[in-house]
Amino acid sequence: VYALAAACSLAVVLSTALRALSPRFARPVTPPLWEPTSVSTVALLPPSLLLAAYWFLFRHAPLSWLIQDVLSGALAAHVAISLRFRDLRVASILTALAVIYDLV
């Protein structure tokens, strides 16, 4: 479940950057059985799923923590993007707590 959620979050976070680089990737598309999304999200979902599957298969390898940190960072960033905070102080405190949690 974590790998799937993190892969979807990675696609969404990276698609935000891709849309900023090129506006043509912001074009809306409605894949079957999905809600409307952008071309960049659909394009980045397969590589994100492959990265999550690779991590899942080799999660006990010595350096798998690097991929797990990327996936976890994307998941945390997606949550931060999805939630709307009225106060920047609350968002900053929650981000700092997420970093501390990751380090401990």
C-alpha positions as CSV (number, residue, x, y, z in Angstrom):
1,V,0.0,0.0,0.0
2,Y,2.9,2.4,0.9
3,A,4.6,1.7,-2.4
4,L,1.5,2.4,-4.4
5,A,0.6,5.6,-2.6
6,A,4.2,6.8,-2.8
7,A,4.4,6.1,-6.5
8,C,1.2,8.0,-7.2
9,S,2.5,10.9,-5.0
10,L,5.8,10.9,-6.8
11,A,4.0,11.2,-10.2
12,V,1.9,14.1,-8.9
13,V,4.9,16.0,-7.4
14,L,7.1,15.5,-10.4
15,S,4.2,16.4,-12.8
16,T,3.9,19.8,-11.0
17,A,7.6,20.5,-11.8
18,L,7.1,19.2,-15.4
19,R,4.1,21.5,-15.9
20,A,6.1,24.4,-14.7
21,L,8.8,23.7,-17.3
22,S,6.5,23.2,-20.2
23,P,2.9,24.3,-20.4
24,R,1.9,21.7,-23.0
25,F,2.2,19.1,-20.3
26,A,-0.6,20.8,-18.4
27,R,-3.2,19.8,-21.0
28,P,-6.0,18.0,-19.3
29,V,-6.8,14.3,-20.1
30,T,-9.3,11.9,-18.8
31,P,-8.0,8.3,-18.8
32,P,-10.5,5.4,-18.4
33,L,-11.6,4.8,-14.8
34,W,-9.8,8.0,-13.6
35,E,-10.7,11.5,-12.8
36,P,-9.4,14.2,-15.1
37,T,-5.7,14.8,-14.7
38,S,-2.8,16.3,-16.7
39,V,-0.7,14.7,-19.4
40,S,2.3,15.0,-17.2
41,T,0.8,13.0,-14.4
42,V,-0.2,10.2,-16.8
43,A,3.3,10.3,-18.4
44,L,5.1,10.1,-15.1
45,L,3.0,7.4,-13.5
46,P,4.6,4.4,-15.2
47,P,8.2,5.4,-14.2
48,S,7.0,6.1,-10.7
49,L,5.3,2.8,-10.4
50,L,8.5,1.1,-11.7
51,L,10.6,2.8,-9.1
52,A,8.2,1.8,-6.3
53,A,8.1,-1.8,-7.6
54,Y,11.9,-1.8,-7.7
55,W,12.1,-0.6,-4.2
56,F,9.5,-3.2,-3.1
57,L,11.4,-6.0,-4.7
58,F,14.8,-4.9,-3.3
59,R,13.8,-3.2,-0.1
60,H,16.2,-5.3,2.0
61,A,19.2,-4.2,-0.1
62,P,21.9,-2.0,1.6
63,L,21.1,1.1,-0.3
64,S,17.3,0.8,-0.7
65,W,16.9,3.5,1.9
66,L,17.7,6.0,-0.8
67,I,14.7,5.1,-2.9
68,Q,12.6,4.9,0.2
69,D,13.6,8.4,1.1
70,V,12.7,9.7,-2.4
71,L,9.3,7.9,-2.2
72,S,8.6,9.1,1.4
73,G,9.6,12.7,0.5
74,A,7.2,12.6,-2.5
75,L,4.5,11.3,-0.2
76,A,5.1,14.0,2.3
77,A,5.2,16.7,-0.4
78,H,1.9,15.4,-1.9
79,V,0.2,15.6,1.5
80,A,1.6,19.1,2.0
81,I,0.3,20.2,-1.5
82,S,-3.1,18.6,-1.0
83,L,-3.8,20.1,2.4
84,R,-4.6,23.8,2.6
85,F,-3.3,25.4,5.7
86,R,-4.5,28.9,6.7
87,D,-1.3,29.6,8.5
88,L,2.2,29.2,7.2
89,R,3.4,28.6,10.7
90,V,1.4,25.3,11.0
91,A,2.7,24.1,7.6
92,S,6.3,24.9,8.7
93,I,5.9,23.1,12.0
94,L,4.4,20.0,10.3
95,T,7.1,19.9,7.7
96,A,9.8,20.2,10.4
97,L,8.2,17.4,12.4
98,A,8.1,15.2,9.2
99,V,11.8,15.8,8.7
100,I,12.6,15.0,12.4
101,Y,10.4,11.8,12.1
102,D,12.3,10.7,9.0
103,L,15.7,11.3,10.7
104,V,14.7,9.4,13.9
